[in-house]
Amino acid sequence: MAKILTDHELLDIVRRIVEEEDLINDSDSYNKFLADLSVLLSQYLGATVGNISPPFEGAHHEWLIAFHADNSTPLDGGAFAKYDTDVSVEEWIKEGLHNV
């Protein structure tokens, strides 16, 4: 028999993995999880995944995932537009398309 989850319940599992619980409790596995999740998102939202960096001691306590604009990136930046606003969407897309 299958366990049937809603999309919101699936989101809750991902949130718990990232925010609360040690559901994935070693950094190599967590890095792989972030890589797989990032690739999935980039395929649907229009980008390419670059480096994934673990937290730097003293600088921040979050993992960093680099997304690069590519030919499938919406011109308005899509889902990525409201994040890392130190770089404008136009600059991000221009750089990404230059490196394709």
Steps between C-alpha positions, in 0.01 A plus 500: 500500500628846409520808721324775308635851560369832382726753335491701824604199704790442261598864547487446876748212475741716299455783751570261789814374328631853454382673816433270788589139511793277431310295244816514292772515760835497320637786293587289193143369477358846564723645227369233259142575604554872432665422166213274390236747617681791332525317168130414516406861571730635230346269241155638568588861580770573242856504626813289538640387834854598589691449824342393825688629804463385860473761774813702565586520866425847631366636171155339481325184603338414170607299200537703179384377160607687186244522221611635163265646242483312172295499180195373689505775765195729478600855406354631826711253701199286583506336843859611556434875457422577863815336642860628519392845394860628520513380139231638271298257291636665187863452612431140604342410167766684297781319684325165472436532129858617445629179664268262309 
